[in-house]
Amino acid sequence: MKASKTHHCGILNGAVLMCVALVMAASAAGVGVMNAIPGDPITIDSGKVSGTLLDSGAHAYFGIPYAAPPVLDLRWRKPELVKPWKGILNADWQRPGCVTTGGLPDPGTEGYRGEEYRGEDCLYINLWVPANAKPGSRLPVIAWMHPGGFSMMTANNPTYGGQELVKKGVIYLTIEYRSNILGFLAHPELTKESGINASGNWGLLDQVAGLKWVQRNISAFGGDPANVTIAGESAGSMSVSDLSVSPLAKGLFVKAIGMSGTFMPTGGQPHFSLQQAEAAGLKLQEALKASSLADMRKVSWDRLMTIALQAGVRAWPSVRLLHARPPREYFRRW
């Protein structure tokens, strides 16, 4: 039956890392006809979801919201909980990815429907589950953080699909997170309203929220919340390094895979300081000719991105907000 669309720290060696990368790259096969999964819907903490049976036999649940849309007054704020829905969410297509400066997925993407493929309403999880998984299976879980320099790419890229990985007996998921100006902008007004003397890193806080969703809900799909591995490449790997030392992510995963990218010494790229991050926010405000943070939140995302690009404003992860102290201190003993 065709499903309908509704809106609504462990360290692994290099050979294993390469294997994971190659298996992921091989998973970009087309999705075929959207078919209902026997036994659906599955009940999670925000409502009921139905997925689609892929040609490979894997069960896919595309576009499950893990946080409220970060729009309007929620722009540049930590992710909020999803408002529960009534009825059944048909999770059979990949929702738009977060706003980027490039790297949009092509029509070969699993679940691609041809709609506009980026926007601010973008905090979704894509989930691939082995056909024999059921509650109580306690399968290991891999959560993927996509690359893109914290400014490009989305989790919807076909390279990051999970059809091949689930053949290994794992549950695999991607966490879409905010990037660029919308994901990492700090500002003195944002720091003041935070109540913790920090701002920025919204995209990394999204990842934490996604991992909390996994802890609350993955057992309903047959996963083991006590056996979660986070993995990422480039900016995704840098995210892994931050999550590995952040007290905010404590207890959310037990293993980590980082491929080509880190904030850790030696050789890692540096974070912005809070002062550098806030300076970028002030520069953007000036370029927008906005009188306040409230006015900046009213600007459409496409104009925001255009002006930021023209003004040369760069938003980048900063050390405050995610860490109790700079990550370099965690690794001083090395």
N, C-alpha and C positions, 0 to 999 in steps of 0.2 A: 504494500500500500504506500502510495507516495505521501510523504509528510508535507505539511503546509508550513509556510513561513508566517510567523507572528512577530509583530513589533513589540512591541511591548515597551667534622672536617677531615673527613678523611681525604687522603691523597691517592689518586690512581696513577699508575705508570703511563708513560707516553704511548705504549702500544694500545692500551685500553682506550685512552683518549682518542686516538686515531680511529679505532674501531667504532666508537660512538659517533664520531663525526661522519664517517662513511655511511653508517647505517642510517643516520638522519638524512643525509643528502640523497639517499636512494628512495626516500618516502614521498616523492612528489607526484605520484601517480594520480590520475584523474579520479574523481569521486563517483561518477556514474549517476544512476537514478537514486534519488533520496528514498530510502526504504525504512519503514518503521522497525524498531527493535523489539522482538518478543520480550514481554515482561515489563516494558516501559509503561507508565512513567516511573521515574525514580524520585523519591522525595528527599529534598535537601532542606537546609534551614530557611530558605527564602521561598520555597514553593516546590511544585512538581515540574520535572523536565523530561522530555522525550528526545532521543537522539536519532541518528540515522545509521543504518547498516551499510558499511562500505563494501565495495567490490571484493576487497581482500578478506572479508569476514569480520574485520574489526568493528567495534562499536565506537562511534564518534559522537561527541556532544560539543557542538560548535557554538561559541558565543554565549556562554553562561556568564551573566553579570556577577562579579565578585565585590563590587562596590557601586555606590550611587554615581550617576553621571557627574563628572567634575566640571559643571558648567555654571554660568552666571555667578552667584555668590559663592559657589563651591570651587571656582577657579582659584588656583594657587592656595588650596587648603589641603590638609591631610584627607585621605579617602574616607568617606562615610559609609555606613552599612547600607546594603541594598534594601529598598522598600519591598516587603514581600508582595508577591503577585497572586492573583486568583487564577484558577484554571491551570492549564498546562503550557509551559514554555516549550515551543518546538525548537530545539537547539540543533537545527539541521543546516545552518548556514553561518559563515564567519562574518561577524559584525565588523563595521569599519574599524581600522586600526587608528592609533593615536596620530595626531598631526605631526608630520615630518617634513623635511626639506627634500625628500626623494626616496627612492627605494620602494615604490609601490609594488604590490604583488601583480603578477600577470594572470591572464584568464585561466591558466592551468592550475591555479590554487584550489586546493580541496575546499569545496563548499562555496566557491566563487559564484556570485549571482549577478555581477555586472554593475552593482550599485556604486555610488561614490564610496571610495574605500579609505577615507580618512576623515576624522572629525574629533571633536572634544568628547563626545559620548563614546568612550572607547575602552572602558575598563572591563574587559571580558577575558574569560579563560576558554581555550580550546582543549578538548580532552579526548584522548584515544585510549580505548579499553579493550583488552583481549576478549574474544568472544565467550570464553568459559568463565570469565570473572563474575563473581556474585558476592553479596555481603558476607563477610566472614572469610573470604579468600586470602586476605592480608597480603596482597601482592606488593612488591616494592614499587615505589613511585619516583619518577624523574620529572622535575619541574624546570623548564627551559627559559632562560632569559636571553632575548634576542640581541644581536649586535647592532651596530649602526652609529657608533660615536656619540650616543645620547642625543642624536639629532636626525637620524635617518632610519629607514627600515621599520617593519612592523612584524609582530609575531605571526601574521598571516602569510608571510612568504612561504611558498611551497617547499623550499629547502628544509623548513623546520617542522614538517609534518611528521606524524608518528606511526604510520601504518607498518613500517618495518620493525620499529622498536618494540611494538606490542607483541610481535611474533617471538620475542625473547622472554615473554612472560612478565612484562612490566606494564604499569599504567604510566602514560606519558602525557604531559600537559604543557601548554605555553601560557605564560602570563603576559598579557599586553600591558604596557606601562607608559605613562606620559613621558615625553622627551622634549628636547629643545627648550624654547622659551616657556612653553606651558608646563614642562616637567621639572625645570630646575631654576627658575627665576627666583631670586631673593630680592628683598626691598626693605628699607627701614620700617615702613608701615606694616609690612607682613611680619617682620620680626617683633614689632610691638604688639600686634594682635595675637601672636602665637601664645603668649604667656610663658614661654620658655627661653626667650631671648635668642631666637634662631628662626631662620626661614630658608626655603629652598629644598631641594632633594625630594620633591613631590613624587617623582618617578620611582625613586628607591622606596619611599613609603608605600607606593602602590604595590611594589613587589612583596613587601612585608604583609600587606593586606591580602594579597593573593595567596601567600603561604598560610596565613591564618584561615582563609577559606578552605584550603586543603586539609588543615587539621580538623576543621569542623565537619567536612562533607565527604572526604575521599573514601571513607569506609563504606558509604552507601553504594559506591561503584566497585567495591571489592579491594580497595587499596588499604595499605597499612600506614596510618599516620605516624607510626613510630619508625618508619623506614623510608624517609623522604630524602632524595638526593637533589640538590640544586646544581644546575649546570648552565654554562654560558660561554659564549665566544666573543672576543674583543670587548666592546662595552658591556656585553652580557657577562663576560669573565670578570671585568672590573666590578660589576654589580655583585658577583659572587664573593669577591674579596671583601667588599664592604659589608655584605650580609654576614660573612664569617666572623667579623669582629664586632658587629653591632649588638648591644644588649637588647635592642628592639626585636631582633630575630632569634633570640635565645629560645631553644626548644622547638623551633619550627622545622628543623631538618637535622640530619645526622651525618651526611656526607656532602662533599662539594667537589665539583669538577670545573676547573677554570682553564680555558683554552685561549692563549694569546691575549693577555691583558690583565693588569692588576694595578691597584693603588698601593700595594705593599712595597716596602723597600726590600732589596735595592733594585733599582731599575724601573719601578712603577711610576706612573704619571702622578703628579701632585694634584690634590684637591684645590679648589679655590678656597681662600679664606672667606669668612663671613663678610669681611669688608670688601673683598673683590666681588663677591656675589651680589652684595647690596649695590655696589657701584654700577654694575650692569643693569640692575633694576631701575636705578635713577636715570641712567642714560636712555633707557627705553622710554621712560615717562617723559623725558624731555623731547625725544624724537616724536612721540605721539602728541605732544602739546597737551597732555592731560594734567588736570589740576590736582588729581588725587588717585589713590588706588581704586576707589569706587569707579571712577571714570575709566580706568584701565580695564576693569572687569567688564565694562559695557562694550568694548571694542570687539568687533568680530574677529575670530581666530585668523582668518585669511589676511585681513588687513594688519593684524598684530604681527604675523609672520613676515609680511612684506616690509613693513616699517623696520622691524628688527634686522632683517637682512640688509636693507639699505643703510641703516645706521651702524652696521657692524657689531651688533650686540650679540654676545655669546653667553649662553647659560650653560653651566657645567656643575657637576656635583661638588658640594662644599663639605667641609669636615664637620660643621656643626649640624645639629638636629638629629642625624642618624647615630652619631657616636657619643658615648659618655665622655670620651677623651680622644685625641687624635690617634688614628690607627697605628702610627709609627711607634707609639708607646707600647702597644701590645706586642710588638715584634722586636723590641730593643734587645731582648736576650739573644736574638739571632745574629 
